């Protein structure tokens, strides 16, 4: 008893158009070389997640096509205009075979997925890693390979402790973390093929740490230390992104993990353990500072030396440089109470929370972005470091109103805080 109307002809066409637009939008999110591709696992633990997701996605896909297709088919077959005719198709209520089948089949599928999920969950959360030998100051340390990860608005801090066992429960407030052997920002180095334990927390709001190729996400929550782990099959650079909305520059809170051969990792450790180089012409000035005395550089022809002095007078109440100011200082005037450690700033290829390149493609220092960042950070990355109301702690890097010569001197000084990474690494870690 079917009546064909105009709407019956146009509605499928309209919904087909809708489906095409929807799929186009979904497909627009695809890229063959996406940095944050979660479907290309590069470690055992990331593969275990993939091995769970792929079959579940396949089963869910089949179920979606069967159910969705069945609904569409029956909607078309049994379509009537208006309800008053009560022209219902044949009812199957009480059909035992069907009802048993559609109870048992989903129950079996769900049970299988549940078992696989629990197994994967346990594997992913087994964060015990074997010790790793690393040479520190001429002595071989058996490093319980833990890296302390601290989320902050809006960048990630990585802290390495080689000669002390790091116990998440004993760490306490991230503001009270003990002095570390190595502190980096935005970029973390790990030896290849070695499980690295992470303990993750936050100094302000909730963030989430995610290196898609190496493992799933783990939230960084203030007041808690969450265990996690990373491992990479091959040397290379793995990109990550904060994945918990954490305020204004959440989308600009990026990070990278560089997996290195054992030799390269040891070389990196050696570099990072070395105190910052003192620019030529600033030796006496730094010696006075280290002795705890007030000092002034006086006239100097060395831009880097002048930059060091500018750092001490303008930047050192938030940023630390090993060998220049007090490493235990943790009292930045921001909500987090901390700012990136700049001791080996120029050994990192990104800055400003992993969104700007320290070097240009030709390997030269990216003076343009560095100057622009120091001149007016707000213009480069949204923050809330200036003009806040009473009692509201600022967030992010403030605009200090420095003169152009001071900015240029600071950039010269930052360049000395190397060593400069290889051209290959600069190319691999480039962000846009
Ligand atoms: Cu940190 Cu989003």
Boltz pocket constraint, residues with backbone or C-beta under 6 A from the ligand:
constraints:
  - pocket:
      binder: B
      contacts: [[A, 151], [A, 152], [A, 154], [A, 206], [A, 207], [A, 208], [A, 242], [A, 243], [A, 244], [A, 245], [A, 246], [A, 247], [A, 249], [A, 250], [A, 251], [A, 253]]
      max_distance: 6.0
